[in-house]
Amino acid sequence: MALEVVLGEAVREPEAAWPLVRAGLRSGAPWSRRGALAVLRAWPPGRAPADADALLRRAEAEEPDARLRTEIGEVRRGLSGSGD
């Protein structure tokens, strides 16, 4: 639950929160995964970390919740600027 709270605040300065975003995407708690996605949505355009796409692809492939899996894919495509 602490990770969810911290991720909620990290939306204000997303670039400083990359380690927390990574932890949130790997969390077993869906609300932490959603919190990580909220931070990624706030990321400055064109400045995503180099490993963001790979991390999001893995999270998308492993996500058991269909709606959350769709959200992960949307965020991934938005960060990469691609349609794949």
C-alpha positions as CSV (number, residue, x, y, z in Angstrom):
1,M,0.0,0.0,0.0
2,A,2.9,2.3,0.7
3,L,4.1,1.9,-2.9
4,E,0.6,3.0,-4.2
5,V,0.8,6.2,-2.0
6,V,4.3,7.1,-3.2
7,L,3.4,6.4,-6.8
8,G,0.4,8.7,-6.4
9,E,2.7,11.5,-5.4
10,A,5.3,10.7,-8.1
11,V,3.0,11.9,-10.8
12,R,4.3,15.4,-10.0
13,E,7.9,14.5,-10.8
14,P,7.7,11.3,-12.8
15,E,11.3,11.2,-14.0
16,A,12.5,11.0,-10.4
17,A,10.3,8.0,-9.7
18,W,11.6,5.5,-12.4
19,P,12.7,2.9,-9.8
20,L,9.3,3.1,-8.1
21,V,7.5,2.8,-11.5
22,R,9.6,-0.3,-12.2
23,A,8.6,-1.8,-8.8
24,G,5.0,-0.8,-9.3
25,L,4.8,-2.6,-12.7
26,R,6.2,-5.8,-11.2
27,S,4.0,-5.6,-8.1
28,G,1.5,-8.3,-7.3
29,A,-1.0,-5.6,-6.4
30,P,-3.1,-4.3,-9.3
31,W,-3.5,-0.8,-7.7
32,S,0.3,-0.5,-7.7
33,R,0.5,-1.5,-11.3
34,R,-2.2,1.2,-12.1
35,G,-0.2,3.7,-10.0
36,A,2.9,3.0,-12.1
37,L,0.9,3.6,-15.3
38,A,-0.4,6.9,-13.9
39,V,3.2,8.1,-13.4
40,L,4.1,6.9,-16.9
41,R,1.2,8.8,-18.4
42,A,2.6,12.0,-16.8
43,W,6.0,11.4,-18.3
44,P,7.4,14.2,-20.5
45,P,7.0,13.3,-24.2
46,G,10.0,11.8,-25.8
47,R,11.9,11.3,-22.5
48,A,11.0,7.8,-21.5
49,P,13.8,5.7,-20.0
50,A,15.6,3.4,-22.4
51,D,14.2,0.3,-20.8
52,A,10.6,1.5,-20.5
53,D,9.4,-0.2,-23.7
54,A,10.9,-3.6,-22.7
55,L,9.5,-3.3,-19.2
56,L,6.1,-2.4,-20.4
57,R,6.1,-5.2,-23.0
58,R,6.9,-7.7,-20.3
59,A,4.3,-6.3,-17.9
60,E,1.7,-6.4,-20.7
61,A,2.5,-10.0,-21.6
62,E,2.3,-11.1,-17.9
63,E,-0.7,-9.0,-16.8
64,P,-3.6,-11.3,-15.8
65,D,-6.3,-8.5,-15.8
66,A,-7.5,-7.9,-19.4
67,R,-8.4,-4.2,-18.8
68,L,-5.1,-3.5,-17.1
69,R,-3.3,-5.3,-19.9
70,T,-5.0,-3.0,-22.4
71,E,-4.0,0.1,-20.4
72,I,-0.4,-1.1,-20.2
73,G,-0.4,-1.5,-24.0
74,E,-1.9,2.0,-24.5
75,V,0.7,3.6,-22.2
76,R,3.5,1.6,-24.0
77,R,2.4,2.8,-27.4
78,G,2.0,6.3,-26.2
79,L,5.5,6.5,-24.8
80,S,7.1,4.9,-27.8
81,G,4.9,6.9,-30.3
82,S,4.3,3.7,-32.2
83,G,1.2,1.8,-33.1
84,D,2.6,-1.7,-32.5
